[in-house]
Each structure stands twice: as C-alpha cells, then as structure tokens.
Amino acid sequence: MKLFRIISIVFFICFVCNHPIFAATLNVPSEYQTIQEAVDASSNEDTIIVSDGIYTGEGNRDIDFKGKALTVKSLK
C-alpha cells in the first residue's frame, strides 16, 4: 500500500500539476526546419535549441509562441 501511495503522488505531481519532468528538447534545424515549426510542435516547458547560423524568411521571424511557456536558446 505504501508503494501505491508513492506512485499516486508522483503521478499527481507529473500530470495534474503539469510538472516539467517530461519536458522535451527540440532542435532547429536538425529536427525542425524553422523555429516556428519547433514552436508549433512544442508543449509548455519544452526547450527549443537553435544551432548556430542566420535564420531568415518565413517561420524564422515574427515567431508566434501561442501562449506556450517555452525556452528558446542557442546551441552555445
């Protein structure tokens, strides 16, 4: 019974409280061609890592985060 309580508490924290234990890392351009594609595929608390380079054109400017709580950072 004690183990069941511990597991229940962990699930509560992870799923009900939206805890970032399962946050993903999305990489531009190796996984997603543009920053906007990565944002569109992301969930709250995810991190988007942008490799070195110059990103221009559609999908790489005027980024719409759609209200998501994300971290976007460079590779370095």
C-alpha positions in Angstrom: 0.0 0.0 0.0 2.8 2.4 0.8 4.3 1.9 -2.7 0.9 2.6 -4.3 0.7 5.9 -2.4 4.1 7.0 -3.5 3.3 6.2 -7.2 0.0 8.0 -6.9 1.7 11.1 -5.5 4.3 11.1 -8.3 1.6 10.8 -11.0 -0.4 13.6 -9.4 2.6 15.9 -9.4 3.6 15.0 -13.0 0.2 15.0 -14.7 -2.2 17.1 -12.7 0.2 19.8 -11.8 1.8 19.8 -15.3 5.3 19.3 -13.8 8.1 19.7 -16.4 9.6 16.2 -15.7 8.7 15.2 -19.2 9.8 18.4 -21.0 11.2 17.8 -24.4 14.1 19.4 -26.3 13.5 20.3 -29.9 16.4 21.1 -32.2 16.5 23.5 -35.1 17.4 22.8 -37.9 18.2 19.1 -37.3 14.7 18.1 -36.3 12.6 21.1 -37.4 13.5 23.3 -40.4 12.3 26.5 -38.8 11.9 28.0 -35.4 8.1 28.3 -35.9 7.9 24.6 -36.7 9.6 23.7 -33.5 7.3 26.1 -31.5 4.2 24.6 -33.2 5.3 21.1 -32.2 6.3 22.0 -28.7 4.4 21.9 -25.4 4.7 24.0 -22.2 8.1 23.8 -20.5 9.8 22.4 -23.6 13.2 23.8 -24.7 14.0 24.7 -28.3 17.7 24.8 -29.2 18.7 26.7 -32.3 22.0 25.8 -33.9 24.5 28.5 -35.0 23.5 30.3 -38.1 21.4 33.0 -39.6 17.7 32.2 -39.7 15.6 34.3 -42.2 12.4 34.0 -44.0 9.0 32.5 -43.3 9.0 30.6 -40.0 12.1 32.2 -38.6 10.8 35.7 -37.9 7.7 37.1 -36.1 7.6 33.9 -34.1 4.2 33.2 -32.5 4.6 31.3 -29.2 0.9 30.8 -29.0 0.9 31.4 -25.2 3.2 28.5 -24.5 5.8 28.7 -21.7 8.9 27.8 -23.7 12.7 28.3 -23.5 14.4 29.2 -26.8 18.2 29.3 -26.7 21.2 29.0 -28.9 23.4 25.9 -29.1 26.3 27.7 -27.4 
